[in-house]
Amino acid sequence: MSIERINSSENSSFTHILSHATKVSGLGLIFLSGTTPVDKTGTLVPGGIQEHTAQCLTNLGNVLAASGSSWEKVIKVNVYLKDMDNFAAMNEIYEKTLPNPKPSRTCIQAAKLPNDVDIEIEAIAAV
């Protein structure tokens, strides 16, 4: 079994604390780190929960591509919201962005997210 650390050049780099993903070839799985709504420079994108959801999904899509996978191969998604009152607005973007059938998903309200953002999303995908 081999383990490969993956970072997308399309996303901001945090290599001092994490890899964007870890691919475990023997298992055929890719574990994507949680991503927040920041652009390539690490700056929070303007807007509200819908723009932030779109940015998180874009960031994860970049990592999926760098890992040799795609949204069609995503098995599980975990969404962390600062405020569960944003659930419906987040779902509007999520539903439009991810292909059908949708992967398994958990969505919870988190008391505090990195840099006080309103959303963080992570995923597990097949190779």
Secondary structure, 3 states (H helix, E strand, C coil): CCEEEECCCCCCCCCCCCCCEEEECCCCEEEEEEECCECCCCCECCCCHHHHHHHHHHHHHHHHHHCCCCHHHEEEEEEEECCHHHHHHHHHHHHHHCCCCCCEEEEEECCCCHHHCCEEEEEEEEC
